[in-house]
Amino acid sequence: MLDEIEGTIQGHRDGHGYVLRDDGDSDIYLPPNEMRAVLHKDRVKARIVRHDRKGRPEGRVVEIIERPPQPIIGRLLHESGVWLVAPEDKRYGQDVLIPKGATALAKAGQVVVVELTEPPSLFGQPVGRVKEVLGEIDDPGMEIEIAVRKYGVPHEFSDACIGLARSLPDKVRPQDKKHRVDLTDLPLVTIDGEDARDFDDAVYCEPAKVGRGKGWRLLVAIADVSSYVETGSAIDIDAYDRATSVYFPRRVIPMLPEKLSNGLCSLNPEQDRLCMVCDMLINANGEIHAYQFYPAVMWSHARFTYTEVAAILANTRGPEAIRRKELVPYLENLHDVYRGLLKARNARGAVDFETTETQIICDDSGRIERIVPRVRNDAHKLIEEAMLAANVCSADFIQQSKHPGLYRVHEGPTPEKKDVLRGYLKAMGVGLSITDDPLPAEFQKIALAVKDRPDGPQIQTMLLRSMSQAIYSPINAGHFGLAYDAYTHFTSPIRRYPDLLVHRVIKAILLQKKYELPVLPTPGEAHEKLARRLASRVKAPGNKLKKAPPTPSREMQAWEAAGLHCSANERRADEASRDVEAWLKCKYMREHLGEEYGGVVTAVTTFGIFVTLDQMYVEGLVHITELGGEYYKFDEARQELRGERTGLRYAIGTRVRVQVSRVDLDGRKIDFRLVREGDELLNRAMKDKGVAHEQEKASAKPQGKRKPARKPVPETKSVVKDLRAAAKKAASKGKSHRPRR
C-alpha cells in the first residue's frame, strides 16, 4: 500500500496546486483535475502516484482531513442571471456561487467577504453567502481592507480591550513613579523618521572612564509597556493575537490600542514617561564593558528626526545646530560612541550589506505619487547600533540568569545553500569562497572584495539569498548575520510582542522572581505549518537548532509555541504589507502601459527574468518567450539564462531596456517586453561567440572607397537573421511545460 502523506493545500493561479508536506519534504504537485474538490489551505492526505523526469513528485488527494474556516474575498458578479464571487486571491481556483437571497446588500462589481456554506466537489462549485461588503474596487484604502482579510490580520480590538484601554490614566501619576530611578533631568532624546507616530526608544550618551581607559556611558530607554499591559489581560490577549504592528503606506494596524501606542507608552517630548533602561559602559573599542537594567521615569528633552540629526552632525555650526544648541554636545557624544560600536562591529565581522529600501509616497486618495529610496545616514546607523547594543545586553542578561525567554535566532546557510553559493562564486570568477562552517566575516569579506566590480550588486544579492530568515526561539543558537552569540529584541515593545515578553522576563529577574507565560490561545494553521517546517529544519544535518533538548519541558514547550506564533505572525505581516505594495505598484504602472524604461535584472528563473526599473523601483517579469526566437537554458551556477544559438546572456545585474506591456492587478503582476536598441545586444553576443557583426566590421574599416560587404558564412547568417527577427516582433509563445512556482 502506498504511503499516505499529510499536508496543506497551496493553490496556484493557473489551476494546479501543491501539497505542502508536514514532514518538510518536497512539495507534491497536484494537476488541475485534483484541485477541483479541494481549496487552498485545506488539510489533506495525499499519495504520490508518479515522478516527473526531474524526479519531482506528483500526487492525488485521497482524503480531506480538515477544512479550516476561511472567508474568501472577491468581487461580486452577476452573469446570465447567476450571482457569483470571483476570489481576489487566485490560489482559490474556483468562483463561489451565491444564492439569490445570500447577496446581502451588495451590488454587482463590489468587493465582498464570502463565507462558504458548501465546499467544492468533483462536479460542483463551492457555494457561499456574502458576509461583509467592503465597497468599490477603486475606493481609497481598498487594497488594505482586502489584505487584512486575505491574510487574517486582526484589525479590530475586542470590546474588552477597548474598555480596559479607556480605563487607563491619561498621564503618568505620582504613584506610578515609585521604586523607579528618576531620569527626568537627563537630556534623553528620541530620534525617528519624519512620519513616525510612536516613539518607543530614547538615547543619551556621555564620556566616561571605562576600566583604565576612556569610553562612554550609553543609556537606551525603552517605553515600559509591561507596566500598563498586564499578563493575561484583555489588552495582552489582543496584543498576543496580533504579535506585531503591521505597516502599510498611509496606515498602520497597531499591536496596542492608540491610547497606549501613541499616548502613555510613546516617549513624546516634554512629558513624563515610564521606561526600562539599559545603562551601558562602552570602551574605546566599542566593546560593552558593563551594563545594568532598571525601571525609570524619564522626560524626553527633544523629538529629533534622522534628517535633522544628520544635518547637525555634518555641520555643528549650521542652522539646525543653532536651533538645538543646548543638545548638540550630547548628539556629538552619540556620534562618538557610534564610531566605537562600528569599530566593534567590523572587528567581529558582522554582515553589513548596502541595500536599497524604498518608500511609497501616496496622495490623499491613496494613489502612488512616487517611489523613493530610503537613504540611511549616520543618524539611522547611530540609533541602529545603540539598539543592537541594548538587545545584546538583554540576551546576555536572560542567558546569564538561566531564565527562559525568547531569543532572536538567525541561522547560517544550509548545506544546500552553501553548495549553490560556492558554485556561483566560482562561476563568477570571485577569488574567495566560504568554508564548510562559515563565519559572518567570510560573507562580509566577499562583499567588500566585489564592492567595486560591475557585477558587485549581483554577487551581494546572492550572498543575501544564501542566508536564512530569523525566527524567535527559546533555544539560543546565536545570530549569524550580526555575529552575536546571543541576541534578542528588547527595544520595540509598542510594536512587537516578543519585546514585551523580554521586558517582563527582565523585570522578573530584577525582582528575583520567575515569569510564567499565560495560557495563550491555540496557534492557528499558519503557526502549525511554520512549526512543522521548523521541526524539519531542526533535523537537518549541520543545523545549530539541533541543540534543542529531545524532550522539552512543558514550560519550554510554551515558550517554543510563543516563539512560533510570533515568527509566523511576523511573516504574515510582511506578506500583507508586500501584497498592498504590489497592488499599489500595479495600479501605478497601469498608467504607464506602453512606456519604455531602463532597468536591471534582479532575479533569473527558468521561465524568464525579473527586471527592476531605474528610479521607479518597480519589478516586473520579462517572460522567456519575450527574449527571442530561440531556446534559452537556465544556468543555476551562474544564475543566468543563455541562448544556445546566439550566446545572449541575461544574469542578475544585466542592464536592459523594457516596455510595460501588461498589468494584472488581481495577480499583482507586471509584465515587461524587452526593447532592443539597435544592434548593441547583437554585437555583444556575436563578440562572445567570436564573430564580429557586419555593421561593426564596416565601421572598423578605414574610410575610403567602400567595398561591398562580404556575405556572412551560413551559420553567422542564420544567427543574425534570428536576432533581427526577434528584435522586430514579439516572439511566439513557448512550448507548454509543467508550471513551477
Secondary structure, DSSP 8 states (H G I E B T S, - for coil): ----EEEEEEE-TTS-EEEEETT----EEE-GGGGTT--TT-EEEEEEEEE-TT--EEEEEEEEEE-----EEEEEEEETTEEEEEESSTTS-S-EEE-GGG-TT--TT-EEEEEEEE--BTTB--EEEEEEEEE-TTSTTHHHHHHHHHTT---S--HHHHHHHHHS-SS--GGGGTTSEE-TTS--EEEE-TT-----EEEEEEEEEETTEEEEEEEEEEE-GGGTS-TTSHHHHHHHHH-B-EEETTEEE-SS-HIIIIIITS--BTSEEEEEEEEEEEETTS-EEEEEEEEEEEEB-EEEEHHHHHHHHH-TTSHHHHHTGGGHHHHHHHHHHHHHHHHHHHHHT-------EEEEEE-TTS-EEEEEEE---HHHHHHHHHHHHHHHHHHHHHHHHT----EEEB----HHHHHHHHHHHHHTT-S----SS--HHHHHHHHHHTTTSTTHHHHHHHHHHTS---EEESS---BTTTTBSS----S-TTTBHHHHHHHHHHHHHHTT------------HHHHHHHHHHHHHHHSTT-GGGGS-SS--HHHHHHHHHHHHHHHHHHHHHHHHHHHHHHHHHHHHHTTTT-EEEEEEEEEETTEEEEEETTT--EEEEEGGGS-SS-EEEETTTTEEEETTT--EEETT-EEEEEEEEEETTTTEEEEEE---TTHHHHHHHHHTT---HHHHHHHS-SSS--------HHHHHHHHHHHHHHHS------------
